[in-house]
Amino acid sequence: MILFYLISIAAIAVVVYYLFNPKYKNWLFDTGLALVLGGIIGNFIDRLHLKYVIDMLQLDFVQFNIFNIADSAITVGIVLVLSI
């Protein structure tokens, strides 16, 4: 469990560095990083309080895994960052 905390803290530090570094200023890049940061923090809070991350969305009209909003934000954010 400690490993997940350390990885989350390191990921938050890396994202905050790139988010506030003037060398990497682009609105699409910043939006993507903000989504990634929000997702990491959301999962980190779940791990701190519950010791696990809650997957809460299930789409019954398609065959798809159960997922949560934080994971979706991380995924969309990474796609935005990589699209630059």
RAZI-V915835 format. One line per field, one symbol per residue. ss: DSSP state (H for helix, E for strand, C for the rest). psi: psi as a letter, one per 20 degrees, with the letter a starting at -180 (. if undefined). Layout:
BEGIN
ss->???
psi->???
END
This chain:
BEGIN
ss->CHHHHHHHHHHHHHHHHHHHCHHHCCHHHHHHHHHHHHHHHHHHHHHHHHCCCCCCECCCCCCCCCECHHHHHHHHHHHHHHCC
psi->hhghggggggggggghghhjoihlophgghgghggggggggghggghggijrpppippohiqoqqprrhghgggggghgggii.
END
